[in-house]
Amino acid sequence: MKRRAFLKLTAGATATAIFPSAHASTDTTTAMPSTGGMGTWPCLVGAWKQGAIYYAGWWSEGGGANGVEVPFRAHGVLVDPNDPAFAVAIARRPGEYIMRFHETNAREAVVMGADAERVFEGHAAHAPDGAVIYTTESDTSNGNGIIGVRDAVTLSKRCEFLTRGVGPHALLVEPQGSLLVANGGVLTLPETGRTKLDTTHMDPSLVRIDVRDGRLLGQWRLADPQLSIRHLACGPNGIVGAALQGEHSDPHNLENAPVLALFDGTSLRAVDAAPGSLLGGYAGDIACAPADGTSYFAVGCTRANVIALWDTDGHWRGVVPLRTACALVANGKQLIAATEAGELACVAVDRMARCAERTPSLSWDNHVAIRAANDSRR
């Protein structure tokens, strides 16, 4: 069956209607090493590939990896704030599916296909009350960026509004309830898949949107239009870090392109690394972690095989080597990093060093989330 015809039949169906063997255990973890004072490893929610099969699910220190088999490569993941036994996975761009799934019961999983002339762009975020999720999408007829407003349980779309750009990717819900959306500025179309079209005429931007009516509250751009704004992390006092991916055709310009921009609520500026610190012009993920009275933005520089760190004022702090570094999530005063090479690392940002490592032999995708260890419903 053609994909669109398949979606018409399966949109909103339970996972077991789509996946004959939906629940799978992929526990190949090694013995627990010292955590350098970190304590136990947190329970992670993420997506991974093992063999030829894609999964989305949970990894825990004692239970290993347990996931729902999915017919797509998942990208962004988020834990339901009202019921942390559930999580949501969004297909890698340009994606056809979004899925809500339970940590132990595959029959409770719900899959929703993209609407006609829409594709998912890899990320979503819950509203403050957890009742709805906002999904980044694109209109395949003209490339316009879309925010879908969906019921957090059924995933059905209630409404949508424009992002005033193309290629929207990550988004943040601000304390006042408005949305910050990273318009990557790179056009892609279903017929050409992930091929980036016309990167010489990019228009990336960071936009603030009123979720009540989709009204544009602000739009900010960097001086270099070939810096695609991709991922976002919130720091203290409202400072937001934006992870950047350069699309420069000149190798020298690409290698030296900044990978971090800071947004203070009114202005957006790129910040540099130390001279000679070549980061490949590519940021895979970003997180913010506090330590010793200072907060740090950490950027997974996948091509440079390092985690790069700045304080939230934009001062360069250094790098932590980590092969294929990408997925990052704050865990108190430390960071958890998960890599495509199958490693987990705990990073002490104040010491600029890995304080513990583990190798579950899973090819982690680009993002992970943490489920609160003290959740009484676990």
C-alpha positions in Angstrom: 0.0 0.0 0.0 1.2 3.5 -0.7 2.2 5.4 2.5 -0.6 7.9 2.3 -3.2 5.2 1.8 -1.7 3.3 4.7 -1.9 6.4 6.9 -5.6 6.9 6.2 -6.3 3.5 7.5 -4.0 3.6 10.5 -4.1 7.2 11.8 -5.0 7.0 15.5 -4.8 3.2 15.7 -3.2 1.5 18.6 0.4 0.3 18.1 -0.5 -3.4 18.2 -2.7 -2.9 15.2 0.4 -1.7 13.3 3.3 -3.5 14.9 2.8 -7.3 15.2 5.4 -7.6 17.9 5.3 -4.2 19.5 7.1 -4.7 22.8 10.7 -5.7 22.6 13.5 -6.0 25.2 17.0 -5.0 24.0 18.9 -5.4 27.2 22.6 -5.6 26.3 24.0 -3.3 29.0 27.2 -4.0 30.8 28.0 -3.9 34.5 27.5 -0.7 36.3 30.7 1.4 36.6 31.5 4.0 39.2 29.5 7.1 38.7 32.0 9.5 40.1 29.7 10.6 42.9 26.7 10.9 40.6 24.7 8.1 42.3 22.5 5.8 40.3 21.9 6.4 36.6 18.6 8.1 35.8 15.8 6.4 33.8 16.2 7.6 30.2 13.5 7.9 27.5 14.8 7.9 24.0 14.9 6.2 20.6 17.5 3.8 19.2 18.2 1.3 16.5 19.3 -2.3 17.2 20.0 -4.4 14.2 17.5 -3.3 11.5 14.8 -2.4 13.9 13.9 1.1 15.3 12.6 1.4 18.9 11.3 4.1 21.2 11.3 3.4 24.9 13.0 3.4 28.3 16.5 2.5 29.5 17.1 2.0 33.2 20.1 0.9 35.2 18.5 -2.4 36.4 16.2 -3.2 33.5 18.2 -2.3 30.5 16.4 -1.1 27.4 12.8 -1.9 26.7 11.1 -0.3 23.7 8.2 -0.3 21.4 9.1 -1.3 17.9 8.2 1.6 15.5 8.0 1.8 11.7 10.0 5.0 11.6 13.2 6.5 13.0 12.1 8.6 16.0 13.9 11.8 16.7 12.6 14.0 19.6 11.1 12.4 22.7 9.2 13.9 25.7 7.7 12.5 28.9 4.1 13.2 29.7 4.2 15.6 32.7 0.8 14.3 33.9 1.5 10.6 33.7 5.3 9.8 33.3 4.5 6.2 32.5 3.8 7.6 29.0 6.1 9.3 26.5 5.8 10.7 23.0 8.2 10.1 20.1 8.2 12.1 16.9 9.5 10.9 13.6 12.7 12.3 12.2 12.1 14.9 9.6 10.3 14.8 7.2 8.3 12.5 9.3 5.0 10.7 8.8 4.2 9.7 12.4 3.9 10.7 16.0 3.4 8.1 18.8 2.4 8.1 22.4 3.4 4.9 24.2 3.5 3.3 27.7 6.6 2.1 29.4 5.3 -1.5 30.0 2.1 -2.0 28.0 2.5 -1.8 24.2 -1.3 -2.1 23.7 -1.7 1.4 25.1 0.4 2.9 22.4 -1.3 5.3 20.0 0.1 6.3 16.6 -1.1 9.3 14.6 -0.2 9.9 11.0 0.6 13.3 9.6 -2.3 15.2 8.0 -2.6 15.4 4.2 0.1 17.8 2.9 1.8 17.8 6.3 5.0 16.2 7.6 6.4 16.2 11.1 9.7 18.0 11.7 11.0 16.0 14.6 10.0 17.8 17.8 7.1 18.6 20.1 6.5 20.2 23.5 3.8 20.0 26.1 1.7 23.0 27.2 2.3 23.9 30.9 -0.8 22.0 32.0 0.1 19.0 29.9 -3.3 19.0 28.1 -2.0 19.6 24.6 1.3 19.2 22.7 2.7 21.5 20.1 4.3 19.8 17.1 6.6 21.3 14.5 5.3 20.5 11.0 5.6 21.6 7.4 3.1 22.2 4.7 4.4 20.0 1.8 2.5 22.1 -0.8 4.5 25.3 -0.2 7.1 24.6 2.5 5.5 26.8 5.2 6.3 26.0 8.8 3.3 24.9 10.9 2.7 24.4 14.6 0.1 21.7 15.2 -1.9 21.9 18.5 -2.8 18.4 19.5 -4.6 16.6 22.3 -1.9 15.2 24.5 -3.6 11.8 24.9 -5.3 11.1 21.6 -2.8 13.1 19.5 -5.7 14.4 17.4 -5.1 17.9 16.0 -7.2 20.7 17.4 -5.8 23.5 15.3 -2.7 24.8 13.7 -0.9 28.1 12.9 2.1 29.3 10.9 5.7 29.7 12.2 6.5 32.5 9.7 9.4 30.5 8.3 10.4 27.2 6.8 11.9 24.1 8.3 10.7 24.6 12.0 12.5 22.1 14.2 12.8 22.4 18.0 10.5 24.6 20.2 10.2 25.7 23.8 7.2 26.7 25.9 8.2 29.9 27.8 7.2 30.6 31.4 4.4 33.0 30.3 3.0 30.3 28.0 4.2 31.6 24.6 6.2 29.5 22.2 9.7 29.9 21.0 10.2 28.1 17.7 13.5 27.5 15.8 12.8 28.0 12.1 15.8 26.2 10.6 15.4 28.1 7.3 16.1 25.1 5.1 13.5 24.0 2.7 12.9 20.2 2.2 10.1 18.5 0.3 8.7 14.9 0.4 9.7 14.1 -3.1 13.4 14.8 -2.3 13.4 13.5 1.3 16.0 14.9 3.6 17.8 16.7 0.7 18.3 20.4 1.7 17.1 22.6 -1.2 18.6 26.0 -2.1 20.8 26.6 0.9 22.1 29.7 -0.7 18.8 31.4 0.0 18.1 30.4 3.6 16.1 32.4 6.1 16.5 30.9 9.6 14.8 32.7 12.5 13.7 32.4 16.1 10.1 33.3 16.6 7.9 33.9 19.5 4.2 32.9 19.0 1.1 33.5 21.1 -0.5 30.0 21.4 -3.9 31.4 21.9 -4.3 32.7 18.4 -1.0 32.0 16.6 -0.1 35.7 16.6 3.5 36.5 15.9 5.0 38.2 19.0 8.6 38.6 17.7 11.1 37.3 15.2 14.9 37.4 15.4 17.6 36.5 12.9 21.4 36.1 13.0 23.7 38.1 10.8 24.8 35.0 9.0 21.8 33.5 7.1 23.6 30.2 6.6 23.4 29.3 10.3 20.4 27.1 10.7 18.8 27.4 14.1 18.0 23.9 15.2 17.6 23.1 18.9 16.9 25.2 22.1 17.6 25.0 25.8 16.4 27.2 28.5 18.9 28.6 31.0 18.5 30.7 34.1 17.0 34.2 34.1 15.3 33.4 30.8 18.5 33.1 28.7 17.9 30.6 25.9 20.7 28.7 24.1 20.2 27.9 20.4 22.2 25.1 18.7 23.3 26.0 15.2 24.2 24.0 12.1 26.1 25.7 9.4 25.2 25.2 5.7 28.2 26.9 4.2 29.5 25.6 0.9 33.1 26.7 1.7 34.8 24.1 3.9 36.8 26.7 5.9 33.7 28.8 6.7 31.8 25.6 7.7 34.5 24.3 10.0 34.8 27.7 11.7 31.0 28.4 11.9 29.6 29.1 15.4 27.5 26.4 16.9 25.8 28.4 19.7 23.6 31.5 19.8 22.2 33.2 22.9 18.7 34.8 23.1 18.1 37.1 26.1 14.4 37.8 25.3 15.0 40.7 23.0 18.1 39.9 20.9 19.8 36.9 19.3 23.6 36.7 18.9 26.1 34.0 17.9 29.0 33.3 20.3 32.4 31.9 19.3 34.6 29.2 20.6 38.2 29.8 21.6 40.6 30.3 18.6 41.6 27.0 17.1 38.7 25.1 18.6 37.2 23.6 15.5 33.7 22.3 16.1 32.7 21.2 12.6 30.0 23.9 12.3 27.5 21.4 13.5 25.6 21.2 16.8 23.5 18.0 17.3 21.8 18.9 20.6 22.0 21.4 23.5 21.3 21.3 27.2 21.8 23.6 30.2 23.2 22.5 33.6 24.1 24.4 36.7 27.3 23.8 38.7 29.0 25.7 41.5 26.9 28.9 41.1 27.4 29.0 37.3 25.2 27.5 34.6 26.6 26.0 31.4 25.3 25.5 27.9 26.6 22.2 26.5 26.5 21.5 22.8 27.0 18.1 21.3 29.3 18.6 18.4 28.8 15.3 16.6 31.3 15.8 13.7 34.0 17.1 16.0 33.5 14.3 18.6 33.3 16.7 21.5 30.8 18.3 23.9 31.5 22.1 23.8 30.7 24.2 26.9 30.0 27.9 27.4 28.7 29.7 30.5 25.3 31.4 30.0 27.0 34.7 29.5 28.6 33.3 26.4 32.1 32.8 27.7 34.0 29.8 26.3 34.8 27.1 28.9 36.2 24.2 26.9 35.4 20.7 25.5 34.9 17.2 26.7 35.9 14.5 24.2 33.1 12.1 23.3 32.8 10.1 20.1 29.7 11.1 18.0 28.5 13.3 20.8 24.9 14.4 20.3 22.0 13.7 22.7 22.3 15.7 25.9 20.1 16.1 28.9 20.7 17.9 32.3 20.7 15.6 35.3 20.9 18.0 38.3 24.4 19.4 38.3 25.6 17.0 35.6 24.8 16.0 32.1 23.9 12.7 30.6 25.1 12.2 27.0 24.0 9.4 24.7 25.8 8.7 21.4 25.2 7.0 18.1 28.2 4.9 18.9 26.2 3.3 21.7 27.7 5.0 24.7 26.3 6.8 27.8 28.4 9.3 29.6 27.9 11.3 32.7 29.7 14.7 32.4 30.7 16.9 35.2 30.5 20.3 33.6 32.4 22.2 36.3 35.3 19.8 35.8 35.0 19.6 32.1 35.3 15.8 32.3 33.4 12.5 32.1 32.8 11.2 35.5 31.2 7.9 34.5 30.6 5.8 31.4 28.4 3.0 30.3 28.0 1.1 27.0 24.5 -0.3 26.4 25.3 -1.2 22.8 22.4 0.8 21.5 22.7 3.2 18.6 21.0 6.1 20.3 19.2 8.7 18.2 19.7 12.5 18.6 17.8 13.2 21.8 17.0 11.7 25.2 14.8 12.8 28.1 14.9 11.9 31.8 12.0 10.5 33.8 12.0 11.8 37.4 13.5 9.2 39.7 11.1 10.1 42.6 8.0 9.6 40.5 5.6 7.7 42.8 3.8 6.1 39.9 6.8 4.3 38.7 
